[in-house]
Amino acid sequence: DTEVTQTPKHLVMGMTNKKSLKCEQHMGHRAMYWYKQKAKKPPELMFVYSYEKLSINESVPSRFSPECPNSSLLNLHLHALQPEDSALYLCASSQGAGGGGELFFGEGSRLTVL
Amino acid sequence: KNEVEQSPQNLTAQEGEFITINCSYSVGISALHWLQQHPGGGIVSLFMLSSGKKKHGRLIATINIQEKHSSLHITASHPRDSAVYICAVGGGADGLTFGKGTHLIIQP
C-alpha cells in the first residue's frame, strides 16, 4: 500500500463550524506533513510531525490545530476559519524524519469557508 | 532559507516534442524532488534525486550538485503530460521548499 488517503475530498463550512481533515498512511512512514495550497500557487508548509511529535509549526494561526494520534494518522482540526482559509489542504508522508526520502502526497481536501 | 527558481513558468509544446524544465536552488541540499500536479488534483512524486540521473519511462531527471541545478526532461511528449511540474528541495523534518511550478501544455 503506497497511498496517502485524505478525507473528506471536499468540505464546505461556515466560519463558526468545527470540522476536521483526516490523513492516513500505512507505509510505516515516520514523518507526516500538512500543506496548504491556494490556486495557481505552490504548496505552503503548515506542520511537520516527526515520530508523532510536532517538529515544525510554520506560524500557522491557532484556528488550525494538528493532531497525530498514532504513526498512521494525522488530523487537522479546523475552528473559526476565515474565507481566506479556503484552499486545497494536502497531506504528505515520507519514510525518515531526518533523511527525508520520497514523498507521498494525498489527493488533498478542498476546503471552502463561507 | 533555500530559494528555488524554476524555468520556464509556462510552456506550450506540440505532441512529440522534447521538453526540458529547469530548476536551480541557492543552498546545498540532501535531496531534490520533481513533482507533478494535474489541474485540481493531488501531487504525485516523479523523482527524488541526490546525485546523477534517474529515468522512468519517458521522464528523465538530472541533478548537478556543484552547480545547484536540476533538469526534468520529457521525451516524446503527449497531451496527458499536461500538468504543473514542481521542483522542491529539502524534506524530512524540515519539510520542502517548493518552486513556483512550470505549467506545461502539450497540444495534440
Backbone of each chain as ProteinMPNN parsed JSONL, in Angstrom:
{"seq_chain_A": "DTEVTQTPKHLVMGMTNKKSLKCEQHMGHRAMYWYKQKAKKPPELMFVYSYEKLSINESVPSRFSPECPNSSLLNLHLHALQPEDSALYLCASSQGAGGGGELFFGEGSRLTVL", "coords_chain_A": {"N_chain_A": [[0.855, -1.189, 0.0], [0.876, 1.978, -1.107], [-0.244, 4.402, -0.589], [-1.473, 7.621, 0.358], [-4.159, 8.568, 2.125], [-6.729, 10.874, 2.085], [-9.395, 12.404, 3.798], [-12.264, 14.525, 4.304], [-12.766, 14.64, 0.69], [-13.851, 16.965, -0.262], [-14.938, 19.877, 1.428], [-17.244, 22.018, 2.856], [-17.669, 24.728, 4.91], [-18.982, 26.828, 7.512], [-18.024, 29.911, 9.11], [-18.273, 29.579, 11.804], [-18.188, 26.944, 12.316], [-16.931, 23.724, 13.475], [-14.634, 21.489, 12.23], [-12.906, 18.582, 10.906], [-9.998, 17.53, 9.141], [-8.747, 14.547, 7.75], [-5.987, 12.281, 7.533], [-4.3, 9.448, 6.336], [-1.854, 6.888, 6.379], [-0.235, 3.828, 5.541], [2.369, 3.016, 5.278], [4.38, 2.863, 7.015], [5.703, 5.202, 7.409], [7.482, 7.798, 9.096], [7.403, 10.49, 9.166], [5.117, 13.081, 8.746], [3.106, 15.451, 7.023], [1.404, 18.591, 6.76], [0.204, 20.598, 4.177], [-0.745, 23.706, 2.715], [-2.472, 24.83, -0.111], [-3.056, 27.391, -2.284], [-4.952, 28.498, -5.144], [-3.193, 28.148, -8.159], [-0.741, 28.479, -6.991], [2.321, 27.419, -5.36], [2.483, 24.687, -2.958], [2.268, 25.457, 0.554], [4.105, 24.945, 3.45], [2.641, 23.807, 6.455], [2.584, 22.237, 8.882], [4.815, 19.88, 10.417], [5.099, 16.581, 11.405], [7.129, 14.492, 13.237], [7.984, 11.323, 14.023], [5.573, 11.189, 15.432], [5.554, 13.491, 16.855], [5.129, 16.993, 17.034], [7.142, 18.812, 14.999], [7.597, 21.01, 13.429], [5.98, 24.093, 13.167], [4.73, 26.244, 11.089], [4.223, 29.032, 11.885], [1.431, 29.015, 11.896], [-1.963, 30.046, 12.144], [-3.87, 29.732, 15.202], [-6.368, 28.731, 14.773], [-6.132, 26.564, 13.248], [-5.478, 23.322, 14.12], [-3.274, 20.799, 14.589], [-3.094, 17.212, 14.89], [-1.666, 14.164, 15.879], [-2.566, 11.158, 16.298], [-1.548, 8.562, 16.134], [1.106, 6.66, 14.537], [0.156, 6.328, 11.98], [-1.84, 8.081, 11.393], [-2.997, 11.386, 10.786], [-4.412, 14.339, 11.771], [-6.215, 17.368, 11.057], [-7.56, 19.834, 12.774], [-10.193, 22.121, 12.524], [-11.326, 25.341, 13.221], [-13.405, 28.133, 13.619], [-12.716, 29.326, 11.153], [-11.62, 31.501, 8.46], [-12.83, 33.076, 5.427], [-10.592, 33.393, 3.744], [-9.111, 31.196, 4.288], [-9.897, 29.232, 2.644], [-8.887, 26.673, 0.541], [-6.767, 24.168, -0.995], [-5.946, 21.465, 0.95], [-3.206, 19.625, 1.62], [-1.922, 16.494, 2.489], [1.056, 14.797, 3.331], [3.556, 12.206, 3.368], [6.684, 10.832, 4.484], [9.498, 8.575, 4.599], [11.69, 8.879, 6.43], [12.429, 11.031, 9.118], [14.71, 12.575, 9.463], [16.358, 12.089, 7.199], [14.597, 12.357, 5.16], [13.52, 11.21, 2.256], [11.515, 9.669, -0.32], [8.604, 11.464, -1.14], [5.18, 11.054, -0.438], [2.087, 12.041, -1.509], [-1.248, 12.863, -0.553], [-4.493, 13.088, -2.195], [-5.616, 15.411, -1.469], [-7.687, 17.713, 0.392], [-10.285, 19.694, -0.435], [-11.121, 22.726, 0.725], [-13.738, 24.919, 1.466], [-14.601, 27.933, 2.845], [-17.312, 29.596, 4.06]], "CA_chain_A": [[0.0, 0.0, 0.0], [1.714, 3.179, -1.212], [-1.172, 5.518, -0.682], [-1.852, 8.511, 1.451], [-5.597, 8.766, 1.936], [-7.253, 12.054, 2.772], [-10.851, 12.59, 3.815], [-13.039, 14.339, 3.074], [-12.171, 15.242, -0.51], [-14.387, 18.319, -0.331], [-15.566, 20.293, 2.676], [-17.737, 23.389, 2.91], [-18.0, 25.031, 6.301], [-19.17, 28.21, 7.896], [-16.95, 30.446, 9.948], [-18.432, 29.183, 13.214], [-18.167, 25.478, 12.415], [-15.723, 22.957, 13.803], [-14.52, 20.31, 11.384], [-11.562, 18.003, 10.898], [-9.476, 16.826, 7.974], [-8.021, 13.345, 8.175], [-4.957, 11.754, 6.632], [-3.892, 8.12, 6.803], [-0.893, 6.148, 5.547], [0.158, 2.547, 6.152], [3.66, 2.669, 4.705], [5.374, 2.9, 8.089], [6.428, 6.474, 7.372], [7.53, 8.419, 10.412], [7.22, 11.934, 9.023], [3.876, 13.426, 8.063], [3.095, 16.896, 6.773], [0.237, 19.301, 6.212], [0.497, 21.732, 3.314], [-1.891, 24.459, 2.22], [-2.203, 25.291, -1.467], [-4.027, 28.26, -2.927], [-5.0, 28.297, -6.597], [-2.077, 28.573, -9.002], [0.43, 28.738, -6.143], [2.901, 26.181, -4.827], [2.059, 24.38, -1.586], [2.972, 26.103, 1.678], [4.179, 24.047, 4.6], [1.958, 24.248, 7.68], [3.053, 21.476, 10.049], [5.543, 18.637, 10.223], [5.165, 15.664, 12.529], [8.22, 13.554, 13.128], [7.787, 10.325, 15.076], [4.333, 11.54, 16.124], [5.712, 14.732, 17.624], [5.131, 18.176, 16.19], [8.508, 19.342, 14.912], [7.558, 22.321, 12.785], [4.716, 24.81, 13.018], [5.175, 27.414, 10.329], [3.454, 30.236, 12.249], [0.054, 28.828, 11.438], [-2.918, 30.542, 13.152], [-4.34, 28.701, 16.138], [-7.632, 28.146, 14.321], [-5.743, 25.271, 12.695], [-4.878, 22.563, 15.204], [-2.941, 19.459, 14.129], [-3.058, 16.138, 15.886], [-1.143, 12.915, 15.339], [-2.937, 10.177, 17.315], [-0.602, 7.453, 16.05], [2.066, 6.828, 13.435], [-0.506, 6.203, 10.678], [-2.923, 9.051, 11.259], [-2.729, 12.799, 11.015], [-5.639, 15.118, 11.665], [-6.128, 18.818, 11.119], [-8.817, 20.321, 13.317], [-10.479, 23.456, 11.999], [-12.308, 26.032, 14.061], [-13.484, 29.583, 13.428], [-11.91, 29.685, 9.984], [-11.961, 32.679, 7.687], [-12.94, 32.749, 3.99], [-9.272, 33.305, 3.091], [-8.537, 29.872, 4.548], [-10.327, 28.326, 1.587], [-7.701, 26.217, -0.18], [-6.56, 22.717, -1.034], [-5.066, 21.061, 2.038], [-2.519, 18.411, 1.2], [-1.16, 15.73, 3.467], [2.133, 14.018, 2.726], [4.372, 11.449, 4.317], [7.961, 10.325, 3.996], [9.941, 7.49, 5.461], [12.551, 9.278, 7.52], [12.287, 12.41, 9.538], [15.95, 13.309, 9.236], [16.862, 11.959, 5.835], [13.584, 12.645, 4.149], [13.021, 10.09, 1.48], [10.497, 10.02, -1.292], [7.373, 11.985, -0.561], [3.93, 10.569, -0.971], [1.043, 13.013, -1.226], [-2.645, 12.529, -0.747], [-5.175, 13.842, -3.249], [-5.987, 16.714, -0.938], [-9.045, 18.053, 0.823], [-10.571, 21.056, -0.897], [-11.916, 23.382, 1.762], [-14.373, 26.209, 1.176], [-15.134, 28.561, 4.056], [-18.303, 30.596, 3.655]], "C_chain_A": [[0.892, 1.24, 0.0], [0.851, 4.412, -1.299], [-1.228, 6.335, 0.593], [-3.305, 8.894, 1.188], [-6.072, 9.943, 2.754], [-8.78, 12.072, 2.685], [-11.204, 13.821, 4.649], [-12.32, 14.946, 1.875], [-12.624, 16.687, -0.665], [-15.071, 18.631, 0.998], [-15.979, 21.754, 2.549], [-18.146, 23.655, 4.351], [-18.186, 26.516, 6.519], [-18.101, 28.635, 8.878], [-17.088, 30.039, 11.413], [-18.341, 27.672, 13.407], [-16.85, 24.962, 12.969], [-15.732, 21.698, 12.947], [-13.103, 19.777, 11.479], [-11.245, 17.405, 9.543], [-8.636, 15.659, 8.478], [-7.07, 12.877, 7.088], [-4.463, 10.435, 7.213], [-2.884, 7.519, 5.83], [-0.476, 4.898, 6.301], [1.466, 2.067, 5.543], [4.756, 2.64, 5.77], [6.183, 4.185, 8.097], [6.371, 7.161, 8.728], [7.459, 9.935, 10.359], [5.951, 12.186, 8.232], [3.718, 14.946, 8.072], [1.692, 17.366, 6.391], [0.747, 20.489, 5.405], [-0.818, 22.398, 2.939], [-1.539, 24.979, 0.828], [-3.356, 26.14, -1.972], [-3.904, 28.082, -4.441], [-3.786, 28.915, -7.29], [-0.841, 28.969, -8.193], [1.036, 27.411, -5.705], [2.386, 25.918, -3.417], [2.91, 25.131, -0.56], [2.943, 25.144, 2.86], [3.452, 24.656, 5.798], [2.592, 23.569, 8.895], [3.849, 20.263, 9.585], [5.473, 17.841, 11.514], [6.269, 14.662, 12.251], [8.128, 12.601, 14.315], [6.66, 10.76, 16.025], [4.46, 12.767, 17.004], [5.779, 15.911, 16.651], [6.526, 18.77, 16.168], [8.548, 20.713, 14.267], [6.122, 22.831, 12.764], [5.088, 26.13, 12.359], [4.279, 28.623, 10.598], [2.024, 30.167, 11.739], [-0.901, 29.337, 12.524], [-3.509, 29.418, 13.981], [-5.692, 28.131, 15.749], [-7.401, 26.835, 13.562], [-4.998, 24.506, 13.798], [-4.568, 21.149, 14.731], [-2.935, 18.465, 15.28], [-2.535, 14.885, 15.209], [-1.411, 11.814, 16.361], [-2.038, 8.94, 17.311], [0.217, 7.603, 14.781], [1.414, 6.774, 12.061], [-1.497, 7.322, 10.392], [-2.455, 10.471, 11.552], [-4.037, 13.546, 10.804], [-5.31, 16.606, 11.629], [-7.495, 19.33, 11.549], [-8.983, 21.795, 12.955], [-11.557, 24.113, 12.847], [-12.232, 27.533, 13.823], [-12.617, 30.036, 12.26], [-12.458, 30.928, 9.3], [-12.085, 32.308, 6.213], [-11.591, 32.627, 3.293], [-8.549, 31.994, 3.382], [-8.988, 28.844, 3.523], [-9.128, 27.963, 0.721], [-7.755, 24.706, -0.314], [-5.567, 22.372, 0.067], [-4.519, 19.679, 1.715], [-1.777, 17.794, 2.375], [-0.08, 14.957, 2.716], [2.855, 13.234, 3.803], [5.68, 11.064, 3.656], [8.533, 9.394, 5.044], [10.682, 7.998, 6.678], [12.357, 10.721, 7.883], [13.568, 13.182, 9.248], [16.394, 13.262, 7.789], [15.835, 12.219, 4.769], [13.113, 11.389, 3.476], [11.932, 10.562, 0.558], [9.223, 10.443, -0.579], [6.165, 11.367, -1.238], [2.835, 11.543, -0.531], [-0.325, 12.37, -1.342], [-3.242, 13.386, -1.857], [-5.634, 15.22, -2.775], [-7.438, 16.785, -0.498], [-9.292, 19.498, 0.422], [-11.57, 21.683, 0.058], [-12.457, 24.712, 1.262], [-14.999, 26.73, 2.462], [-16.058, 29.693, 3.635], [-18.422, 31.707, 4.682]], "O_chain_A": [[1.578, 1.52, 0.983], [1.183, 5.363, -2.007], [-1.064, 5.841, 1.708], [-3.629, 9.474, 0.152], [-5.849, 10.008, 3.963], [-9.366, 11.792, 1.64], [-10.502, 14.127, 5.613], [-11.358, 15.694, 2.047], [-11.869, 17.533, -1.144], [-15.697, 17.765, 1.61], [-15.176, 22.613, 2.185], [-18.895, 22.876, 4.939], [-17.623, 27.347, 5.806], [-17.364, 27.806, 9.41], [-16.129, 30.141, 12.179], [-18.41, 27.181, 14.533], [-15.82, 25.636, 12.943], [-16.702, 20.94, 12.939], [-12.216, 20.415, 12.046], [-12.117, 16.843, 8.879], [-7.923, 15.76, 9.477], [-7.316, 13.052, 5.895], [-4.238, 10.315, 8.417], [-3.038, 7.626, 4.614], [-0.376, 4.897, 7.528], [1.657, 0.872, 5.318], [5.925, 2.417, 5.456], [7.239, 4.25, 8.727], [5.354, 7.116, 9.421], [7.455, 10.593, 11.399], [5.731, 11.584, 7.181], [4.142, 15.627, 9.005], [0.911, 16.633, 5.784], [1.585, 21.268, 5.858], [-1.862, 21.75, 2.856], [-0.446, 25.503, 0.611], [-4.49, 25.672, -2.076], [-2.897, 27.587, -4.947], [-3.414, 30.059, -7.028], [0.006, 29.719, -8.679], [0.347, 26.391, -5.681], [1.903, 26.836, -2.754], [4.092, 25.4, -0.775], [1.896, 24.605, 3.22], [3.613, 25.834, 6.118], [3.072, 24.233, 9.813], [3.599, 19.698, 8.52], [5.754, 18.366, 12.591], [6.336, 14.064, 11.177], [8.187, 13.025, 15.469], [6.793, 10.7, 17.247], [3.575, 13.054, 17.809], [6.401, 15.831, 15.592], [7.04, 19.188, 17.206], [9.456, 21.498, 14.541], [5.187, 22.117, 12.401], [5.679, 27.012, 12.982], [3.661, 29.171, 9.686], [1.485, 31.144, 11.218], [-0.671, 29.085, 13.707], [-3.631, 28.287, 13.513], [-6.128, 27.14, 16.335], [-8.341, 26.095, 13.273], [-4.007, 24.996, 14.339], [-5.49, 20.368, 14.492], [-2.794, 18.817, 16.451], [-2.923, 14.58, 14.081], [-0.561, 11.557, 17.215], [-1.794, 8.34, 18.359], [0.04, 8.565, 14.033], [2.047, 7.136, 11.069], [-1.941, 7.483, 9.255], [-1.637, 10.714, 12.439], [-4.687, 13.395, 9.77], [-4.263, 17.04, 12.109], [-8.463, 19.268, 10.791], [-8.053, 22.595, 13.063], [-12.581, 23.5, 13.149], [-11.154, 28.127, 13.822], [-11.875, 31.012, 12.368], [-13.594, 31.343, 9.528], [-11.498, 31.313, 5.786], [-11.451, 31.844, 2.353], [-7.503, 31.712, 2.797], [-8.514, 27.708, 3.533], [-8.431, 28.847, 0.223], [-8.67, 24.053, 0.188], [-4.468, 22.925, 0.111], [-5.261, 18.708, 1.56], [-1.102, 18.479, 3.143], [-0.297, 14.517, 1.587], [2.777, 13.553, 4.99], [5.775, 10.981, 2.431], [8.128, 9.406, 6.207], [10.375, 7.623, 7.81], [12.137, 11.555, 7.004], [13.506, 14.337, 8.826], [16.765, 14.287, 7.217], [16.171, 12.293, 3.587], [12.386, 10.591, 4.067], [11.477, 11.703, 0.636], [8.824, 9.866, 0.433], [6.138, 11.185, -2.455], [2.679, 11.83, 0.655], [-0.53, 11.448, -2.132], [-2.591, 14.285, -2.388], [-5.994, 16.08, -3.579], [-8.29, 16.023, -0.954], [-8.6, 20.409, 0.876], [-12.708, 21.231, 0.183], [-11.721, 25.527, 0.706], [-15.819, 26.057, 3.087], [-15.647, 30.626, 2.945], [-19.212, 32.634, 4.5]]}, "seq_chain_B": "KNEVEQSPQNLTAQEGEFITINCSYSVGISALHWLQQHPGGGIVSLFMLSSGKKKHGRLIATINIQEKHSSLHITASHPRDSAVYICAVGGGADGLTFGKGTHLIIQP", "coords_chain_B": {"N_chain_B": [[17.253, 30.454, 4.185], [16.288, 28.249, 1.597], [16.22, 29.227, -1.792], [14.227, 28.565, -4.515], [14.208, 28.331, -7.917], [12.37, 28.075, -10.862], [12.277, 27.357, -14.34], [10.931, 27.153, -17.683], [8.2, 29.349, -16.628], [5.786, 28.933, -17.869], [4.902, 26.705, -20.466], [4.205, 25.765, -23.673], [3.81, 23.205, -25.954], [4.115, 21.087, -28.861], [2.678, 17.864, -29.422], [4.879, 15.161, -29.075], [7.228, 16.581, -28.954], [10.423, 17.253, -27.403], [10.836, 17.961, -24.078], [12.105, 20.283, -21.727], [12.544, 21.186, -18.41], [13.736, 23.434, -16.04], [15.485, 23.789, -12.907], [16.792, 25.637, -10.272], [18.626, 26.135, -7.251], [19.464, 27.703, -4.109], [20.882, 26.947, -1.84], [22.925, 24.333, -0.614], [21.75, 20.951, -0.713], [20.167, 17.913, 0.509], [18.45, 16.401, -0.948], [16.498, 16.514, -3.939], [13.312, 17.031, -5.288], [11.131, 16.123, -7.928], [7.899, 16.907, -8.831], [4.532, 16.247, -9.854], [1.535, 17.809, -10.77], [-1.759, 17.561, -11.634], [-4.445, 19.576, -12.967], [-6.497, 20.752, -10.383], [-5.895, 18.55, -8.895], [-4.23, 16.117, -6.743], [-0.791, 15.768, -5.685], [1.845, 14.127, -7.326], [4.711, 12.273, -6.768], [7.485, 12.333, -8.823], [10.286, 11.991, -9.095], [12.993, 11.521, -6.805], [16.013, 12.96, -6.146], [19.461, 12.773, -5.381], [21.876, 12.798, -6.535], [23.379, 12.673, -9.827], [21.515, 10.978, -12.252], [18.201, 10.015, -13.128], [15.823, 7.765, -14.565], [12.558, 7.232, -15.729], [10.402, 5.612, -17.553], [9.283, 7.786, -19.996], [10.36, 9.943, -18.798], [13.075, 11.833, -17.585], [15.365, 12.748, -15.124], [17.847, 14.952, -14.004], [20.613, 15.972, -11.971], [22.884, 18.446, -10.88], [24.983, 18.758, -8.437], [27.085, 20.459, -7.717], [26.627, 22.731, -9.251], [24.169, 23.388, -8.329], [21.711, 22.738, -9.632], [19.016, 21.367, -11.471], [17.402, 19.338, -13.94], [14.389, 18.449, -15.609], [13.353, 16.214, -17.982], [11.179, 15.455, -20.664], [10.553, 13.013, -22.919], [9.247, 12.469, -26.223], [6.715, 13.838, -25.908], [3.319, 13.956, -24.692], [-0.205, 14.72, -24.842], [-1.321, 13.963, -22.354], [0.686, 14.498, -20.61], [0.368, 17.053, -19.863], [0.393, 19.296, -17.287], [1.178, 20.683, -14.042], [4.501, 21.042, -13.201], [6.599, 20.63, -10.521], [9.408, 21.654, -8.784], [11.127, 20.751, -5.879], [12.934, 21.191, -2.848], [14.89, 19.798, -0.149], [13.256, 18.437, 2.634], [12.223, 15.738, 4.811], [12.428, 16.324, 8.281], [12.278, 19.046, 8.045], [10.493, 19.697, 6.117], [9.532, 20.668, 2.75], [10.893, 23.002, 0.366], [9.364, 24.726, -2.121], [9.485, 25.262, -5.674], [7.928, 27.621, -7.953], [6.61, 26.287, -9.875], [6.066, 24.839, -13.141], [3.943, 25.398, -15.733], [2.801, 23.206, -17.949], [1.681, 22.618, -21.186], [0.702, 20.341, -23.533], [0.026, 20.167, -26.804], [-2.156, 18.443, -29.056]], "CA_chain_B": [[16.219, 29.648, 3.564], [16.6, 27.959, 0.213], [15.421, 29.838, -2.846], [14.098, 27.613, -5.621], [13.747, 29.018, -9.121], [12.078, 27.193, -11.982], [12.029, 27.975, -15.646], [10.095, 28.35, -17.764], [6.977, 29.307, -15.808], [4.753, 28.377, -18.734], [5.469, 26.088, -21.653], [3.264, 25.084, -24.562], [4.565, 22.486, -26.977], [3.352, 20.139, -29.675], [2.862, 16.442, -29.101], [6.086, 14.549, -29.63], [8.419, 17.395, -28.708], [11.282, 17.0, -26.242], [10.573, 19.038, -23.117], [13.067, 20.457, -20.626], [12.186, 22.132, -17.351], [14.93, 23.649, -15.228], [15.319, 24.161, -11.503], [18.025, 25.973, -9.564], [18.396, 26.413, -5.846], [20.531, 28.576, -3.619], [21.629, 26.367, -0.724], [23.154, 22.906, -0.781], [20.62, 20.145, -0.266], [20.365, 16.463, 0.544], [17.602, 15.768, -1.959], [15.632, 17.361, -4.76], [12.139, 16.282, -5.74], [10.281, 16.587, -9.01], [6.523, 16.548, -8.533], [3.582, 16.554, -10.92], [0.187, 18.075, -10.278], [-2.751, 17.839, -12.652], [-5.383, 20.614, -12.504], [-7.446, 20.354, -9.356], [-5.563, 17.245, -8.33], [-3.165, 15.974, -5.779], [0.578, 15.818, -6.188], [2.5, 12.837, -7.489], [6.163, 12.368, -6.78], [8.076, 11.707, -10.009], [11.66, 11.597, -8.784], [13.777, 12.113, -5.739], [17.403, 12.881, -6.601], [20.532, 13.381, -4.595], [23.02, 12.944, -7.443], [23.324, 11.955, -11.082], [20.421, 10.944, -13.228], [17.232, 8.926, -12.99], [14.925, 7.651, -15.719], [11.353, 6.43, -15.504], [9.609, 5.726, -18.772], [9.706, 8.9, -20.86], [10.844, 11.029, -17.942], [14.465, 11.765, -17.142], [15.735, 13.851, -14.241], [19.279, 15.045, -13.727], [20.975, 16.975, -10.983], [24.293, 18.797, -10.742], [25.062, 19.258, -7.065], [28.032, 21.575, -7.658], [26.012, 23.922, -9.848], [22.852, 23.58, -7.699], [20.8, 22.813, -10.765], [18.412, 20.107, -11.894], [16.512, 19.416, -15.092], [13.436, 17.374, -15.873], [13.128, 16.081, -19.417], [10.114, 14.556, -21.108], [10.739, 12.646, -24.317], [8.017, 12.093, -26.938], [5.649, 14.373, -25.053], [1.949, 13.555, -25.014], [-1.154, 15.613, -24.143], [-1.552, 13.585, -20.948], [1.764, 15.064, -19.794], [-0.014, 18.416, -19.478], [0.277, 19.363, -15.828], [2.164, 21.571, -13.427], [5.676, 20.308, -12.706], [7.119, 21.407, -9.406], [10.693, 21.274, -8.201], [11.126, 21.035, -4.443], [14.186, 20.748, -2.235], [14.836, 19.584, 1.293], [12.432, 17.315, 3.042], [12.436, 15.236, 6.154], [11.818, 17.06, 9.386], [12.144, 20.458, 7.699], [9.556, 19.904, 5.024], [10.079, 21.01, 1.439], [10.776, 24.341, -0.217], [8.856, 24.492, -3.474], [9.499, 26.255, -6.727], [6.586, 28.107, -8.294], [5.99, 25.36, -10.809], [6.045, 25.074, -14.585], [2.668, 24.968, -16.308], [3.092, 22.592, -19.242], [0.551, 22.207, -22.027], [1.104, 19.628, -24.746], [-1.089, 20.2, -27.748], [-2.143, 17.305, -29.996]], "C_chain_B": [[16.564, 29.443, 2.088], [15.65, 28.679, -0.734], [15.416, 28.878, -4.026], [13.49, 28.348, -6.812], [13.516, 27.997, -10.225], [11.909, 27.989, -13.252], [11.783, 26.892, -16.677], [8.905, 28.255, -16.815], [5.838, 28.671, -16.573], [5.414, 27.825, -19.984], [4.353, 25.389, -22.411], [4.058, 24.462, -25.689], [3.623, 21.559, -27.742], [3.659, 18.709, -29.24], [4.101, 15.902, -29.804], [7.358, 15.335, -29.342], [9.15, 16.942, -27.447], [11.171, 18.214, -25.322], [11.673, 19.076, -22.058], [12.559, 21.522, -19.673], [13.382, 22.216, -16.402], [14.599, 24.115, -13.826], [16.689, 24.502, -10.932], [17.687, 26.362, -8.132], [19.631, 27.063, -5.257], [21.416, 27.939, -2.552], [21.764, 24.873, -0.947], [22.101, 22.067, -0.105], [21.01, 18.678, -0.172], [19.537, 15.767, -0.527], [16.781, 16.808, -2.688], [14.513, 16.487, -5.294], [11.542, 16.946, -6.975], [8.891, 16.013, -8.78], [5.644, 16.946, -9.706], [2.205, 16.767, -10.304], [-0.718, 18.391, -11.457], [-3.765, 18.829, -12.088], [-6.377, 20.064, -11.496], [-7.08, 19.092, -8.61], [-4.478, 17.277, -7.286], [-1.814, 15.941, -6.47], [1.151, 14.416, -6.237], [4.002, 13.06, -7.521], [6.7, 11.633, -7.994], [9.467, 11.16, -9.7], [12.105, 12.234, -7.478], [15.237, 11.877, -6.095], [18.343, 13.432, -5.551], [21.798, 13.523, -5.429], [22.673, 12.279, -8.763], [22.033, 12.103, -11.849], [19.495, 9.784, -12.908], [16.3, 8.95, -14.183], [13.747, 6.786, -15.313], [10.461, 6.632, -16.705], [10.145, 6.835, -19.657], [10.273, 10.077, -20.084], [12.284, 10.771, -17.514], [14.733, 12.969, -16.251], [17.224, 13.788, -13.972], [19.511, 16.108, -12.665], [22.479, 17.177, -10.987], [24.437, 19.491, -9.389], [25.975, 20.483, -6.98], [27.404, 22.861, -8.182], [24.648, 24.234, -9.241], [21.768, 23.723, -8.765], [20.287, 21.422, -11.104], [17.538, 20.358, -13.118], [15.598, 18.206, -15.13], [13.175, 17.372, -17.365], [11.971, 15.127, -19.663], [10.372, 14.268, -22.59], [9.402, 12.232, -24.915], [6.785, 12.544, -26.16], [4.264, 14.053, -25.618], [0.991, 14.489, -24.29], [-1.407, 15.228, -22.683], [-0.418, 14.037, -20.023], [1.444, 16.486, -19.336], [-0.327, 18.453, -17.99], [1.187, 20.481, -15.346], [3.284, 20.703, -12.863], [6.385, 21.189, -11.694], [8.433, 20.804, -8.943], [10.651, 21.64, -6.718], [12.402, 20.483, -3.833], [13.997, 20.598, -0.73], [14.047, 18.346, 1.604], [12.79, 16.839, 4.427], [11.767, 16.13, 7.173], [11.622, 18.543, 9.073], [11.105, 20.717, 6.623], [10.276, 20.311, 3.75], [9.969, 22.498, 1.16], [10.44, 24.136, -1.684], [9.24, 25.615, -4.414], [8.072, 26.63, -7.085], [5.892, 27.227, -9.321], [6.107, 25.812, -12.254], [4.746, 24.505, -15.124], [2.929, 24.483, -17.731], [1.801, 22.201, -19.942], [1.124, 21.55, -23.269], [-0.112, 19.55, -25.654], [-0.994, 19.035, -28.727], [-1.717, 17.747, -31.384]], "O_chain_B": [[17.066, 30.349, 1.422], [14.441, 28.733, -0.509], [16.47, 28.433, -4.482], [12.4, 28.912, -6.722], [14.373, 27.154, -10.489], [11.46, 29.135, -13.242], [12.362, 25.811, -16.574], [8.636, 27.189, -16.261], [5.018, 27.954, -16.0], [6.37, 28.405, -20.5], [3.651, 24.536, -21.869], [4.89, 25.125, -26.309], [2.498, 21.292, -27.321], [4.75, 18.401, -28.76], [4.328, 16.166, -30.985], [8.457, 14.797, -29.478], [8.566, 16.332, -26.552], [11.389, 19.349, -25.745], [12.113, 18.04, -21.56], [12.191, 22.622, -20.085], [13.96, 21.2, -16.016], [13.572, 24.751, -13.589], [17.639, 23.736, -11.093], [16.595, 26.856, -7.848], [20.717, 26.987, -5.832], [22.566, 28.34, -2.376], [20.831, 24.22, -1.413], [21.606, 22.429, 0.962], [22.04, 18.255, -0.699], [19.879, 14.669, -0.965], [16.416, 17.843, -2.131], [14.737, 15.347, -5.701], [11.46, 18.171, -7.059], [8.719, 14.813, -8.565], [5.968, 17.866, -10.458], [1.768, 16.01, -9.436], [-0.49, 19.353, -12.189], [-3.932, 18.919, -10.872], [-7.016, 19.038, -11.729], [-7.854, 18.607, -7.785], [-3.893, 18.318, -6.988], [-1.72, 16.071, -7.691], [0.97, 13.62, -5.316], [4.495, 13.94, -8.227], [6.412, 10.452, -8.186], [9.778, 10.01, -10.009], [11.664, 13.32, -7.102], [15.655, 10.741, -6.318], [18.05, 14.44, -4.907], [22.695, 14.286, -5.069], [21.786, 11.427, -8.824], [21.531, 13.207, -12.063], [19.933, 8.717, -12.477], [16.016, 10.007, -14.746], [13.899, 5.759, -14.653], [9.839, 7.682, -16.866], [11.319, 6.83, -20.028], [10.626, 11.099, -20.672], [12.657, 9.66, -17.136], [14.362, 14.09, -16.595], [17.789, 12.718, -13.743], [18.705, 17.022, -12.489], [23.251, 16.223, -11.082], [24.064, 20.652, -9.224], [25.676, 21.434, -6.258], [27.62, 23.94, -7.631], [24.031, 25.238, -9.598], [21.016, 24.697, -8.788], [21.019, 20.435, -11.035], [17.005, 21.451, -13.304], [15.974, 17.1, -14.741], [12.819, 18.397, -17.945], [11.808, 14.127, -18.965], [10.402, 15.185, -23.41], [8.531, 11.712, -24.217], [5.927, 11.737, -25.803], [4.07, 13.903, -26.824], [1.331, 15.006, -23.226], [-1.681, 16.102, -21.861], [-0.545, 13.968, -18.801], [2.166, 17.056, -18.518], [-1.199, 17.734, -17.503], [1.871, 21.136, -16.133], [3.031, 19.743, -12.135], [6.725, 22.339, -11.973], [8.545, 19.596, -8.738], [10.189, 22.721, -6.355], [12.895, 19.434, -4.249], [13.092, 21.176, -0.128], [14.158, 17.329, 0.919], [13.574, 17.475, 5.131], [10.666, 16.633, 6.948], [10.871, 19.224, 9.772], [10.871, 21.87, 6.262], [11.506, 20.294, 3.695], [9.065, 23.17, 1.656], [11.163, 23.444, -2.402], [9.314, 26.776, -4.014], [7.12, 26.032, -6.585], [4.707, 27.413, -9.6], [6.229, 27.001, -12.548], [4.469, 23.312, -15.0], [3.244, 25.281, -18.614], [0.94, 21.539, -19.364], [1.941, 22.144, -23.974], [-1.132, 18.951, -25.314], [0.094, 18.677, -29.177], [-1.649, 16.927, -32.3]]}, "name": "protein", "num_of_chains": 2, "seq": "DTEVTQTPKHLVMGMTNKKSLKCEQHMGHRAMYWYKQKAKKPPELMFVYSYEKLSINESVPSRFSPECPNSSLLNLHLHALQPEDSALYLCASSQGAGGGGELFFGEGSRLTVLKNEVEQSPQNLTAQEGEFITINCSYSVGISALHWLQQHPGGGIVSLFMLSSGKKKHGRLIATINIQEKHSSLHITASHPRDSAVYICAVGGGADGLTFGKGTHLIIQP"}
